[in-house]
Amino acid sequence: MSWGTELWDQFDNLEKHTQWGIDILEKYIKFVKERTEIELSYAKQLRNLSKKYQPKKNSKEEEEHRYTACKAFLSTLNEMNDYAGQHEVISENMTSQITVELARYVQELKQERKSHFHEGRKAQQHIETCWKQLESSKRRFERDCKEADRAQQYFEKMDADINVTKADVEKARQQAQIRHQMAEDSKADYSSILQKFNHEQREYYYSHIPTIFQKIQEMEERRIVRMGESMKTYAEVDRQVVPIIGKCLDGIVKAAESIDQKNDSQLVIEAYKSGFEPPGDIEFEDYTQPMKRTISENSLSNSREGKAELKFGGKSKGKLWPFIKKNKSPKQQKEPLSHRFNEFMTSKPKIHCFRSLKRGLSLKLGAAPEDFSNLPPEQRRKKLQQKVDELNKDIQKEMDQRDAITKMKDVYLKNPQMGDPASLDHKLTEVSQNIEKLRLEAQKFEAWLAEVEGRLPARSEQARRQSGMYDGQTAPPVSNCAQDRESPDGSYTEEQSQESEVKVLATDFDDEFDDEEPLPAIGTCKALYTFDGQNEGTISVVEGETLYVIEEDKGDGWTRIRRSEDEEGYVPTSYVEVYLDKNAKGAKTYI
């Protein structure tokens, strides 16, 4: 099966067919090119999608990714990023292995096709030229034969005419002979050209054309094979990334399986645990008895054994917390204590104790103390630990920088031509100062952290000065605000502008507790350090002084003491050494 023998007369059709084959190949190249563009666009969209849902740095979203479900989602985003990368690989491989290679091959194919058909047209032109020569010699031979016949007939006519001279007859005879000779020459020429044409024609149809058509056939078959190979490559490029895409999908499945709901629940506890105890039961008030009402030691109003005495009045009427003001009005009608409690609990359903109420008020003001004393104990401990870790990292970074500068200085000392060692002294001094500052800052936060965790039974004077927690310092004033710190009863101070929210409640509470008896002493204590009680509710002590303990530390770092019958207040637990009576109720200390 050869185009040269089977299609010897289909030159024009073969030219059209081979051009169609090249067009098909170019169409396939365009298809692959558009596929690569789709893959790139898809990969770009996947990357943008993954980037869109990545957690923002220094934002709340970054903290949320501590949870296993959020970590799994983050892993899914990363896997999708890798998944997008594989589609980019598909595009790159298809471009390099198919589009570029086929485009180069098409150019070579066009040149080869042009060469073959040019050779075929040249052979056609040659055979056409030979045919024209043959036709020309044939017409000349025919014309010469006719001229020879006419010359012979004229000679015979002249020879038969008796009136014609002998000279005229001889002339006619010579003319006839010349014409016959010319006819013979034309015949010989025609015969020679005819033989030549037949030879050329055999060469054309049995040698030249088959050879050219065979080359064109081989070229077309190579094009078909090359297109088939490109299609295989097209599939293999996809197949090569399937294992990696499978790993990406396996990574997503593994991330999903790593979700631990129990761990996430524990993280919620760690994130929001306040460390406070829930309020106790409210004791039944029997109105059939005399109007001397007693409140349970665990009740909400007497939060943590008698702290309401300090809040709402008693023997120490002069030492009230700034968020409570005694502003009795004779026109106000007194209501039962139980009704006030119910009103308080229903009006603030989400705030179950005075500590939470005052903390909410202080947070509204936006003042965040350096020692995080506005936070609940557990959250405060976490913030302090986080701050200590950050400072330690900064210290380590500065120490590494100092070591590097020291090594560079040693190099300069050994090789003065590389630099001046004295030029590094200023930088070295600056880094050392930074390290010292960071260390002092870390010690300050470590002292606060130790106090929160109850690890310091006694502190040095320097540590107490660094802590600044119990030395009577106040936060920067905002609208004549009081001290934004944790009070001795574990609650939090508020702004004077907020006093109106609890004024009416305080007025009636004061009436309820005006006649309450002073708390009994549950032990004694010895002052380890001098404390200037400048805030309301606190009491000044001198180092070495012995006083009575009337209320122990409830975990907030304050102990209630009494010097005389009319002089009592709170002091930092770490400033005193407490000796509780063994038979005292709730004899327990947190130092």
Secondary structure, DSSP 8 states (H G I E B T S, - for coil): --HHHHSTT-HHHHHHHHHHHHHHHHHHHHHHHHHHHHHHHHHHHHHHHHHHTS--TTSHHHHHTTSHHHHHHHHHHHHHHHHHHHHHHHHHHHIIIIIHHHHHHHHHHHHHHHHHHHHHHHHHHHHHHHHHHHHHHHHHHHHHHHHHHHHHHHHHHHHH-TTS-HHHHHHHHHHHHHHHHHHHHHHHHHHHHHHHHHHHHHHIIIIIHHHHHHHHHHHHHHHHHHHHHHHHHHHHHHHHHHHHHHHHHHHHHHHHHT--HHHHHHHHHHHH--------------TTS-S-----TTSSTTHHHHHHHHHH-SS-TT---TT------TTS----HHHHHHHHHHH-TT--SHHHHHHHHHHHTT---TT-TTS-HHHHHHHHHHHHHHHHHHHHHHHHHHHHHHHHHHHHHH-GGG--GGGGHHHHHHHHHHHHHHHHHHHHHHHHHHHHHT--SS--HHHHHHH-SSS------SSS----SB-TTS-B---GGGGGGTHHHHHHHHHHHTT-------EEEEESS-B---STTB--B-TT-EEEEEE---SSSEEEEEEETTEEEEEEGGGEEEEE-TTSTT-----
